[in-house]
Amino acid sequence: MNGVNTVWIVCWNLVYSRAVGIWKDRTWRYPIIAGTTTIPVIIILRDITDGLYVTMPPLVAGFLVGAWAANASVSNTRTGWCTGLASGLSLIYGGVEFHNLGGWF
């Protein structure tokens, strides 16, 4: 039992140190903030507008982070990829909802 607890502590420390490292990296910090804030906005827009404007929040997030990256000393390409990844996670909600309606197979 003691060995299992040690493994969990080692795994937790590894995940925690990686998360702190990503958060301290300026290339990831603002894309994560912008991308995760699009999740509730997309859920609300899907319910209000029948899913017509769900691609707007990721585009706006990309524009805002891109404008920040143009004025900061970070890689524009890497920041763009990070923003796309973080904002793309918010679009999973639509895919799950589509699947629950019997849209796939």
Phi and psi restraints in degrees (value plus and minus 20) as a CYANA .aco file:
   2 ASN   PHI     -86.7   -46.7
   2 ASN   PSI     -55.3   -15.3
   3 GLY   PHI     -86.5   -46.5
   3 GLY   PSI     -56.6   -16.6
   4 VAL   PHI     -85.7   -45.7
   4 VAL   PSI     -62.5   -22.5
   5 ASN   PHI     -82.1   -42.1
   5 ASN   PSI     -58.4   -18.4
   6 THR   PHI     -84.3   -44.3
   6 THR   PSI     -60.8   -20.8
   7 VAL   PHI     -83.2   -43.2
   7 VAL   PSI     -63.6   -23.6
   8 TRP   PHI     -83.5   -43.5
   8 TRP   PSI     -59.1   -19.1
   9 ILE   PHI     -86.1   -46.1
   9 ILE   PSI     -62.7   -22.7
  10 VAL   PHI     -83.4   -43.4
  10 VAL   PSI     -64.3   -24.3
  11 CYS   PHI     -83.0   -43.0
  11 CYS   PSI     -63.8   -23.8
  12 TRP   PHI     -82.1   -42.1
  12 TRP   PSI     -64.3   -24.3
  13 ASN   PHI     -82.3   -42.3
  13 ASN   PSI     -58.5   -18.5
  14 LEU   PHI     -85.4   -45.4
  14 LEU   PSI     -67.3   -27.3
  15 VAL   PHI     -83.8   -43.8
  15 VAL   PSI     -62.9   -22.9
  16 TYR   PHI     -83.1   -43.1
  16 TYR   PSI     -64.6   -24.6
  17 SER   PHI     -86.6   -46.6
  17 SER   PSI     -56.4   -16.4
  18 ARG   PHI     -86.6   -46.6
  18 ARG   PSI     -62.0   -22.0
  19 ALA   PHI     -84.3   -44.3
  19 ALA   PSI     -62.0   -22.0
  20 VAL   PHI     -86.0   -46.0
  20 VAL   PSI     -59.3   -19.3
  21 GLY   PHI     -83.3   -43.3
  21 GLY   PSI     -61.8   -21.8
  22 ILE   PHI     -85.9   -45.9
  22 ILE   PSI     -61.6   -21.6
  23 TRP   PHI     -85.0   -45.0
  23 TRP   PSI     -56.4   -16.4
  24 LYS   PHI     -93.5   -53.5
  24 LYS   PSI     -42.4    -2.4
  25 ASP   PHI     -93.8   -53.8
  25 ASP   PSI      98.6   138.6
  26 ARG   PHI     -85.2   -45.2
  26 ARG   PSI     -41.8    -1.8
  27 THR   PHI     -90.0   -50.0
  27 THR   PSI     -46.6    -6.6
  28 TRP   PHI    -120.3   -80.3
  28 TRP   PSI     -48.9    -8.9
  29 ARG   PHI     -78.5   -38.5
  29 ARG   PSI     -74.1   -34.1
  30 TYR   PHI     -91.9   -51.9
  30 TYR   PSI     -56.5   -16.5
  31 PRO   PHI     -81.9   -41.9
  31 PRO   PSI     -56.3   -16.3
  32 ILE   PHI     -86.2   -46.2
  32 ILE   PSI     -63.5   -23.5
  33 ILE   PHI     -82.8   -42.8
  33 ILE   PSI     -68.9   -28.9
  34 ALA   PHI     -86.4   -46.4
  34 ALA   PSI     -60.8   -20.8
  35 GLY   PHI     -88.0   -48.0
  35 GLY   PSI     -62.2   -22.2
  36 THR   PHI     -94.0   -54.0
  36 THR   PSI     -45.9    -5.9
  37 THR   PHI     -93.5   -53.5
  37 THR   PSI     -37.4     2.6
  38 THR   PHI     -96.5   -56.5
  38 THR   PSI     -38.2     1.8
  39 ILE   PHI     -82.3   -42.3
  39 ILE   PSI     -75.1   -35.1
  40 PRO   PHI     -86.3   -46.3
  40 PRO   PSI     -51.5   -11.5
  41 VAL   PHI     -84.8   -44.8
  41 VAL   PSI     -62.2   -22.2
  42 ILE   PHI     -86.5   -46.5
  42 ILE   PSI     -60.6   -20.6
  43 ILE   PHI     -82.6   -42.6
  43 ILE   PSI     -62.8   -22.8
  44 ILE   PHI     -86.0   -46.0
  44 ILE   PSI     -64.9   -24.9
  45 LEU   PHI     -84.7   -44.7
  45 LEU   PSI     -55.6   -15.6
  46 ARG   PHI     -84.6   -44.6
  46 ARG   PSI     -57.6   -17.6
  47 ASP   PHI     -96.1   -56.1
  47 ASP   PSI     -54.5   -14.5
  48 ILE   PHI    -100.3   -60.3
  48 ILE   PSI     -63.2   -23.2
  49 THR   PHI    -128.7   -88.7
  49 THR   PSI      -6.0    34.0
  50 ASP   PHI      39.1    79.1
  50 ASP   PSI      10.7    50.7
  51 GLY   PHI      61.3   101.3
  51 GLY   PSI      -1.0    39.0
  52 LEU   PHI     -96.8   -56.8
  52 LEU   PSI     -52.5   -12.5
  53 TYR   PHI    -136.9   -96.9
  53 TYR   PSI      11.4    51.4
  54 VAL   PHI     -94.1   -54.1
  54 VAL   PSI     -38.2     1.8
  55 THR   PHI    -107.4   -67.4
  55 THR   PSI     -30.4     9.6
  56 MET   PHI     -87.2   -47.2
  56 MET   PSI     -66.6   -26.6
  57 PRO   PHI     -78.2   -38.2
  57 PRO   PSI     -63.7   -23.7
  58 PRO   PHI     -83.5   -43.5
  58 PRO   PSI     -55.1   -15.1
  59 LEU   PHI     -87.1   -47.1
  59 LEU   PSI     -61.9   -21.9
  60 VAL   PHI     -85.2   -45.2
  60 VAL   PSI     -61.8   -21.8
  61 ALA   PHI     -80.8   -40.8
  61 ALA   PSI     -63.0   -23.0
  62 GLY   PHI     -83.1   -43.1
  62 GLY   PSI     -59.2   -19.2
  63 PHE   PHI     -85.3   -45.3
  63 PHE   PSI     -65.7   -25.7
  64 LEU   PHI     -85.3   -45.3
  64 LEU   PSI     -64.6   -24.6
  65 VAL   PHI     -89.7   -49.7
  65 VAL   PSI     -55.2   -15.2
  66 GLY   PHI     -84.5   -44.5
  66 GLY   PSI     -59.1   -19.1
  67 ALA   PHI     -85.8   -45.8
  67 ALA   PSI     -59.1   -19.1
  68 TRP   PHI     -85.4   -45.4
  68 TRP   PSI     -63.7   -23.7
  69 ALA   PHI     -86.5   -46.5
  69 ALA   PSI     -49.4    -9.4
  70 ALA   PHI     -86.5   -46.5
  70 ALA   PSI     -49.8    -9.8
  71 ASN   PHI    -116.1   -76.1
  71 ASN   PSI     -30.0    10.0
  72 ALA   PHI    -123.1   -83.1
  72 ALA   PSI     148.2   188.2
  73 SER   PHI    -115.3   -75.3
  73 SER   PSI      39.8    79.8
  74 VAL   PHI    -148.4  -108.4
  74 VAL   PSI     145.5   185.5
  75 SER   PHI     -93.7   -53.7
  75 SER   PSI     100.2   140.2
  76 ASN   PHI     -84.1   -44.1
  76 ASN   PSI     -59.1   -19.1
  77 THR   PHI     -86.1   -46.1
  77 THR   PSI     -66.4   -26.4
  78 ARG   PHI     -85.8   -45.8
  78 ARG   PSI     -60.7   -20.7
  79 THR   PHI     -84.1   -44.1
  79 THR   PSI     -58.1   -18.1
  80 GLY   PHI     -83.8   -43.8
  80 GLY   PSI     -63.0   -23.0
  81 TRP   PHI     -84.2   -44.2
  81 TRP   PSI     -61.4   -21.4
  82 CYS   PHI     -84.0   -44.0
  82 CYS   PSI     -61.2   -21.2
  83 THR   PHI     -86.0   -46.0
  83 THR   PSI     -61.7   -21.7
  84 GLY   PHI     -81.4   -41.4
  84 GLY   PSI     -61.0   -21.0
  85 LEU   PHI     -84.2   -44.2
  85 LEU   PSI     -69.2   -29.2
  86 ALA   PHI     -86.5   -46.5
  86 ALA   PSI     -60.5   -20.5
  87 SER   PHI     -93.8   -53.8
  87 SER   PSI     -51.8   -11.8
  88 GLY   PHI     -84.8   -44.8
  88 GLY   PSI     -48.3    -8.3
  89 LEU   PHI     -81.7   -41.7
  89 LEU   PSI     -50.6   -10.6
  90 SER   PHI     -91.4   -51.4
  90 SER   PSI     -41.8    -1.8
  91 LEU   PHI     -99.8   -59.8
  91 LEU   PSI     -29.5    10.5
  92 ILE   PHI     -81.9   -41.9
  92 ILE   PSI     -51.7   -11.7
  93 TYR   PHI     -76.1   -36.1
  93 TYR   PSI     -62.6   -22.6
  94 GLY   PHI     -86.1   -46.1
  94 GLY   PSI     -58.5   -18.5
  95 GLY   PHI     -86.0   -46.0
  95 GLY   PSI     -60.0   -20.0
  96 VAL   PHI     -86.6   -46.6
  96 VAL   PSI     -62.3   -22.3
  97 GLU   PHI     -84.4   -44.4
  97 GLU   PSI     -59.9   -19.9
  98 PHE   PHI     -84.2   -44.2
  98 PHE   PSI     -60.4   -20.4
  99 HIS   PHI     -85.8   -45.8
  99 HIS   PSI     -58.6   -18.6
 100 ASN   PHI     -88.0   -48.0
 100 ASN   PSI     -43.7    -3.7
 101 LEU   PHI    -104.0   -64.0
 101 LEU   PSI     -20.2    19.8
 102 GLY   PHI      67.3   107.3
 102 GLY   PSI       5.7    45.7
 103 GLY   PHI     -95.2   -55.2
 103 GLY   PSI     -43.3    -3.3
 104 TRP   PHI    -131.2   -91.2
 104 TRP   PSI     110.4   150.4
